[in-house]
Amino acid sequence: METVAKCLGLGIKGSARVLLHHESYAAGDVVHGHLVLKVTQSIECQGLSMQVEGTEAVKWSEGANHSIRSRHDAFLREPIELEEHVPSIFEPGEYRFRFLYQLDDALPPAFQMTDGFAGAMRDVSARVSYTIRARFSVLGKLSADIETSHDLVVHPPSLCHPVRSLEKSSSGQVRLLSLMKSKGACEVSACMDSDVHISGSILSLRTRVSNYSSRDMHTISVLLYEDLTVELPNRRPNKGTRVVCTQDFPGVVAGQLMDEVLYLPLIDDMSGRPIVPTNSAAFVRWQYRLEVKCRFTFSKSVKVDMPVIILRNVGVPVAPGDGATAVPAMVVVVPGERDENSEQHDGMMWSPSQANAIEDESIIARPIFALPRAVAAT
């Protein structure tokens, strides 16, 4: 009956929303927030259910008919306990309840990927998302339940990643159309101080190219490849590769050497945005390879590649430290519109911690009413 009432817009006696202290959280963090209930008419609640959900979904097309297929996995579904007691009867006003939730440090980060391909799978889109849901069960035949949901952004923990230096070299014969007699050899070597790089930064590598052939080199290209793997239950793994970003440099003329530092901005050439960090979930994962390619006209390229790890840029506003003002611990009831000359409730009291409250997004400096079974400020 409450579903019918809600669809018809009947019996809606309030609204709810979730406020979080931060825009995003790292896996392993404690999520702090408030559940806000705004009541417009007196209601009686049977109870409150609040939970966090984590889902991974992948969608793709395959076959000559481009049949659309999808898989879905709900890997997280846990209840969230409020720190204050929830009363069964609510008078008109606004109520706020604190909650805490400990994120598992092994949770995959939230992400969204589109237009990928892996083997026979085309138009691959994948998503990992987290949602906090809350529902007040309202009693009454034509009373709709009050519910809300809020996206929770989870990113990888900002830990020190092990770093190693890399150095690789390769050589090859320069042959016209790969069939004719060799015109000489070409050698290329590349080294980096670190295999770990930050998304959006500029990658640098020391490159040495020896063109012992009698042919001029056309260009030297530095490319970053994304290797995507989609692995679903009861299916063979599908893999695909695409060039994410590239930078071209002048080639080395015949019989000459080059020893320079080459640069590659870690910006996606297609989207113009920073490279998506190396990531892994249950269904999909992607990794990166850096390649230095010496190109000759009508000849096979001589190249060398090495794996690299891309991490997210943690240069975001720092969360308040221990010295920051803490959010007051309270359940607040804001009375509805009243005549300014009307008398205030005898049980009105004030919380001294409300002085630092912020309008809308935090606790508002207003009276706290000691209603039955409601919890006042501490």
C-alpha positions as CSV (number, residue, x, y, z in Angstrom):
1,M,0.0,0.0,0.0
2,E,2.8,2.4,0.8
3,T,4.2,1.8,-2.7
4,V,0.9,2.8,-4.3
5,A,0.7,5.9,-2.0
6,K,4.2,6.9,-3.0
7,C,3.6,6.5,-6.7
8,L,0.4,8.6,-6.4
9,G,2.2,11.2,-4.2
10,L,-0.1,10.4,-1.3
11,G,0.9,10.1,2.3
12,I,4.4,11.6,1.9
13,K,5.0,13.3,5.3
14,G,8.7,14.0,5.1
15,S,12.0,13.6,3.4
16,A,15.5,12.3,4.3
17,R,19.0,12.8,3.1
18,V,22.5,11.7,3.9
19,L,25.4,14.1,4.6
20,L,29.0,12.9,4.6
21,H,31.9,14.8,6.1
22,H,34.1,14.3,3.0
23,E,33.5,14.0,-0.7
24,S,35.4,10.7,-1.0
25,Y,37.0,8.1,1.3
26,A,39.9,5.7,0.9
27,A,39.4,2.0,1.3
28,G,40.1,1.4,5.0
29,D,38.8,4.8,6.2
30,V,35.9,5.4,8.6
31,V,33.0,7.1,7.0
32,H,31.5,9.8,9.2
33,G,28.1,11.4,8.4
34,H,24.6,12.4,9.4
35,L,21.2,11.0,8.4
36,V,18.8,14.0,8.2
37,L,15.1,13.4,8.6
38,K,12.7,16.3,7.8
39,V,9.2,15.7,9.0
40,T,6.2,17.8,7.7
41,Q,3.4,15.9,9.5
42,S,3.5,13.8,12.6
43,I,4.5,10.2,11.9
44,E,4.9,6.9,13.7
45,C,7.8,4.8,12.4
46,Q,8.1,1.0,12.8
47,G,11.8,1.2,12.4
48,L,14.8,2.4,10.3
49,S,17.0,0.4,8.0
50,M,20.3,1.8,6.8
51,Q,23.0,0.0,4.8
52,V,25.9,0.5,2.4
53,E,25.9,-1.4,-0.9
54,G,28.7,-2.0,-3.3
55,T,28.1,-3.3,-6.9
56,E,30.2,-4.1,-9.9
57,A,28.5,-4.2,-13.3
58,V,29.9,-4.9,-16.8
59,K,28.1,-4.5,-20.1
60,W,29.2,-5.3,-23.6
61,S,28.2,-6.4,-27.1
62,E,29.4,-9.4,-29.1
63,G,28.7,-11.4,-32.2
64,A,27.6,-10.4,-35.7
65,N,24.3,-9.1,-34.3
66,H,26.0,-7.1,-31.6
67,S,24.0,-8.8,-28.9
68,I,24.0,-6.8,-25.6
69,R,25.1,-8.8,-22.6
70,S,25.7,-7.8,-19.0
71,R,26.9,-9.2,-15.6
72,H,26.2,-7.8,-12.2
73,D,27.7,-8.6,-8.8
74,A,26.6,-7.2,-5.4
75,F,29.8,-7.7,-3.5
76,L,28.9,-5.5,-0.5
77,R,25.8,-5.2,1.6
78,E,26.2,-4.3,5.2
79,P,24.0,-2.5,7.8
80,I,25.0,0.8,9.2
81,E,24.2,1.5,12.9
82,L,23.3,5.0,14.1
83,E,25.0,6.3,17.2
84,E,21.7,7.7,18.6
85,H,18.5,6.0,19.4
86,V,15.7,6.5,16.8
87,P,12.4,7.4,18.3
88,S,9.2,5.8,17.1
89,I,7.1,9.0,16.9
90,F,8.3,12.2,15.1
91,E,6.7,15.6,15.3
92,P,7.2,18.1,12.5
93,G,10.8,19.3,12.4
94,E,14.3,18.2,11.4
95,Y,16.2,15.4,13.0
96,R,19.8,14.5,12.6
97,F,21.5,11.2,13.6
98,R,25.2,10.5,13.5
99,F,26.6,7.3,12.0
100,L,30.0,5.7,11.4
101,Y,31.0,3.0,9.0
102,Q,34.4,1.3,8.7
103,L,35.4,0.6,5.1
104,D,37.3,-2.6,4.4
105,D,40.8,-1.9,3.2
106,A,40.5,-4.4,0.4
107,L,37.5,-2.8,-1.3
108,P,38.0,-1.9,-5.0
109,P,37.8,1.8,-5.8
110,A,34.8,3.3,-7.5
111,F,35.2,3.8,-11.2
112,Q,33.4,4.0,-14.5
113,M,34.8,2.9,-17.9
114,T,33.2,3.2,-21.3
115,D,33.9,2.3,-24.9
116,G,36.5,-0.4,-24.2
117,F,37.1,-3.6,-26.0
118,A,38.6,-7.0,-25.1
119,G,38.9,-9.8,-27.6
120,A,35.4,-10.5,-29.0
121,M,33.8,-8.1,-26.6
122,R,33.0,-4.7,-27.9
123,D,31.6,-1.5,-26.4
124,V,32.7,-2.6,-23.0
125,S,31.4,-0.5,-20.1
126,A,32.2,-1.3,-16.5
127,R,31.4,0.3,-13.2
128,V,32.0,-0.1,-9.5
129,S,29.8,2.0,-7.3
130,Y,28.9,2.4,-3.7
131,T,25.6,3.7,-2.3
132,I,24.3,4.4,1.2
133,R,20.6,3.8,1.5
134,A,18.2,4.6,4.4
135,R,14.5,3.9,4.9
136,F,12.1,4.9,7.6
137,S,9.2,2.5,7.7
138,V,6.1,4.7,8.3
139,L,3.0,3.2,9.8
140,G,-0.4,4.0,8.3
141,K,-2.4,2.6,5.4
142,L,-1.8,5.6,3.1
143,S,1.6,6.6,4.5
144,A,4.6,6.3,2.2
145,D,7.9,5.2,3.7
146,I,10.6,7.9,3.8
147,E,13.8,6.8,2.0
148,T,16.9,8.2,0.5
149,S,20.2,7.2,-1.1
150,H,23.6,8.8,-1.5
151,D,26.6,7.8,-3.6
152,L,29.7,7.0,-1.7
153,V,33.0,7.6,-3.5
154,V,35.8,5.1,-2.6
155,H,39.3,5.6,-3.8
156,P,42.5,3.5,-3.3
157,P,44.3,4.2,0.0
158,S,47.1,6.7,-0.3
159,L,49.9,4.4,0.7
160,C,53.5,4.4,-0.4
161,H,53.8,2.1,-3.4
162,P,57.0,0.1,-3.8
163,V,59.1,1.6,-6.5
164,R,61.7,0.1,-8.8
165,S,63.9,1.4,-11.5
166,L,63.6,0.0,-15.0
167,E,66.0,-0.4,-17.9
168,K,65.4,-2.4,-21.1
169,S,67.1,-2.5,-24.4
170,S,66.5,-4.1,-27.8
171,S,68.0,-4.2,-31.3
172,G,66.9,-5.2,-34.8
173,Q,68.0,-5.3,-38.4
174,V,66.7,-2.5,-40.7
175,R,65.3,-4.2,-43.9
176,L,63.3,-2.6,-46.6
177,L,59.8,-4.1,-46.6
178,S,61.3,-6.7,-44.2
179,L,62.5,-8.7,-47.2
180,M,65.5,-7.0,-48.6
181,K,69.1,-7.3,-47.5
182,S,69.8,-5.7,-44.1
183,K,70.8,-2.0,-44.2
184,G,72.4,-2.3,-40.8
185,A,71.2,-2.5,-37.2
186,C,69.4,-0.2,-34.8
187,E,69.7,-0.4,-31.1
188,V,67.4,1.3,-28.5
189,S,67.6,1.4,-24.7
190,A,65.4,3.2,-22.2
191,C,65.6,3.6,-18.5
192,M,63.4,5.2,-15.8
193,D,64.2,5.9,-12.2
194,S,60.7,4.7,-11.2
195,D,58.0,2.5,-12.6
196,V,55.3,4.3,-10.6
197,H,53.9,7.6,-12.0
198,I,51.1,9.9,-11.1
199,S,48.1,10.4,-13.4
200,G,48.3,13.7,-15.1
201,S,52.0,14.2,-14.5
202,I,54.8,14.1,-17.1
203,L,56.7,10.9,-17.5
204,S,60.4,11.1,-18.4
205,L,62.7,8.4,-19.5
206,R,66.3,8.4,-20.6
207,T,66.6,7.0,-24.1
208,R,69.6,6.0,-26.1
209,V,69.3,5.2,-29.8
210,S,72.1,4.0,-32.0
211,N,71.2,4.0,-35.7
212,Y,74.0,1.9,-37.3
213,S,72.0,1.4,-40.5
214,S,72.3,3.3,-43.8
215,R,68.7,4.5,-43.6
216,D,67.4,7.6,-41.8
217,M,65.0,7.0,-39.0
218,H,61.6,8.6,-39.5
219,T,60.5,9.2,-35.9
220,I,60.9,8.1,-32.4
221,S,57.6,7.5,-30.7
222,V,56.8,7.1,-27.0
223,L,53.5,5.4,-26.4
224,L,51.5,4.3,-23.4
225,Y,49.3,1.2,-23.9
226,E,46.3,0.2,-21.8
227,D,45.8,-3.5,-21.6
228,L,42.2,-4.3,-20.6
229,T,41.2,-7.8,-19.4
230,V,37.6,-8.9,-18.8
231,E,37.3,-12.1,-16.9
232,L,33.8,-13.4,-16.2
233,P,32.7,-16.6,-14.5
234,N,32.5,-19.6,-16.8
235,R,34.1,-17.7,-19.7
236,R,37.6,-17.4,-21.1
237,P,39.4,-14.2,-20.3
238,N,39.1,-11.5,-23.0
239,K,41.9,-9.1,-23.6
240,G,42.3,-5.9,-25.6
241,T,44.9,-3.2,-26.0
242,R,44.6,0.5,-27.0
243,V,47.1,3.4,-27.2
244,V,46.2,5.9,-24.5
245,C,48.7,8.6,-25.3
246,T,51.7,9.2,-27.6
247,Q,54.4,11.7,-28.2
248,D,56.6,11.8,-31.4
249,F,60.2,13.0,-31.6
250,P,62.6,13.5,-34.6
251,G,64.3,10.3,-35.7
252,V,68.1,9.6,-35.7
253,V,69.8,10.0,-39.1
254,A,71.9,7.1,-40.5
255,G,75.1,6.4,-38.6
256,Q,74.3,8.7,-35.7
257,L,73.6,8.3,-32.0
258,M,71.1,10.0,-29.7
259,D,71.1,10.1,-25.9
260,E,68.3,12.3,-24.5
261,V,65.5,12.5,-22.0
262,L,62.1,12.0,-23.7
263,Y,58.8,13.1,-22.1
264,L,55.2,11.9,-22.2
265,P,52.3,13.8,-20.5
266,L,50.0,11.2,-18.9
267,I,46.9,12.7,-20.4
268,D,44.4,10.6,-22.5
269,D,44.7,11.7,-26.1
270,M,41.0,11.1,-26.7
271,S,39.4,12.6,-23.6
272,G,42.0,15.2,-22.7
273,R,41.8,14.0,-19.1
274,P,44.4,12.5,-16.8
275,I,45.0,8.8,-17.4
276,V,42.7,6.5,-15.4
277,P,44.9,4.9,-12.6
278,T,45.9,1.2,-12.8
279,N,42.8,-0.6,-11.5
280,S,41.5,-4.0,-10.7
281,A,38.1,-5.4,-9.8
282,A,36.4,-8.8,-9.9
283,F,35.3,-8.6,-13.6
284,V,37.8,-6.1,-15.2
285,R,41.3,-4.9,-14.7
286,W,43.6,-2.7,-16.7
287,Q,47.4,-2.2,-16.7
288,Y,49.8,0.0,-18.6
289,R,52.9,-0.5,-20.8
290,L,55.3,2.1,-22.0
291,E,56.9,1.6,-25.4
292,V,59.7,3.4,-27.2
293,K,59.4,2.8,-30.9
294,C,62.0,3.7,-33.6
295,R,60.1,4.0,-36.9
296,F,61.7,3.5,-40.4
297,T,59.8,4.1,-43.6
298,F,58.8,0.8,-45.2
299,S,60.8,-1.1,-42.5
300,K,59.9,-2.9,-39.3
301,S,60.2,-0.7,-36.2
302,V,62.7,-1.4,-33.5
303,K,61.1,-1.1,-30.1
304,V,61.4,-1.7,-26.4
305,D,58.6,-1.7,-23.8
306,M,58.2,-2.0,-20.0
307,P,55.3,-2.1,-17.5
308,V,54.4,1.0,-15.6
309,I,52.0,1.7,-12.7
310,I,49.7,4.8,-12.8
311,L,48.5,6.1,-9.5
312,R,45.8,8.6,-8.8
313,N,46.7,12.2,-8.1
314,V,46.2,12.7,-4.3
315,G,46.6,16.5,-4.7
316,V,43.1,17.1,-3.3
317,P,42.1,19.5,-0.4
318,V,43.4,18.1,2.8
319,A,40.7,16.8,5.2
320,P,40.5,18.7,8.5
321,G,43.0,17.5,11.1
322,D,42.7,17.0,14.8
323,G,42.6,20.7,15.3
324,A,39.5,21.1,13.2
325,T,36.2,21.8,14.8
326,A,34.3,18.5,15.3
327,V,30.8,18.2,14.2
328,P,28.5,18.3,17.2
329,A,27.0,15.0,18.4
330,M,23.3,15.6,18.6
331,V,19.8,14.9,17.3
332,V,18.3,18.2,16.3
333,V,14.6,19.0,15.8
334,V,13.8,22.2,14.0
335,P,10.2,23.3,14.6
336,G,7.9,24.2,11.8
337,E,6.7,27.7,11.0
338,R,5.3,29.3,14.0
339,D,4.1,32.8,15.0
340,E,7.0,34.8,16.4
341,N,4.9,35.9,19.4
342,S,4.0,32.3,20.3
343,E,5.6,30.9,23.5
344,Q,8.5,28.6,23.2
345,H,8.4,25.0,24.4
346,D,9.2,24.6,28.1
347,G,11.7,21.9,27.4
348,M,13.9,24.1,25.1
349,M,17.6,24.0,25.7
350,W,20.7,25.1,23.8
351,S,23.8,23.2,22.9
352,P,27.0,25.3,23.3
353,S,28.7,23.3,20.5
354,Q,26.2,24.7,18.0
355,A,28.1,28.0,17.8
356,N,30.4,26.7,15.0
357,A,27.6,25.1,12.9
358,I,27.3,25.8,9.2
359,E,24.0,26.5,7.5
360,D,22.5,23.7,5.3
361,E,25.5,21.3,5.2
362,S,26.0,20.9,8.9
363,I,24.2,21.4,12.2
364,I,22.2,24.6,12.3
365,A,22.3,26.8,15.5
366,R,18.8,26.3,16.6
367,P,17.1,25.0,19.7
368,I,17.1,21.3,20.6
369,F,13.8,20.0,21.9
370,A,13.7,17.1,24.4
371,L,11.0,15.0,22.8
372,P,10.2,11.6,24.1
373,R,13.0,9.1,23.3
374,A,15.0,11.7,21.4
375,V,18.6,12.3,22.3
376,A,19.8,15.7,23.2
377,A,23.3,17.1,22.6
378,T,26.2,15.8,24.6
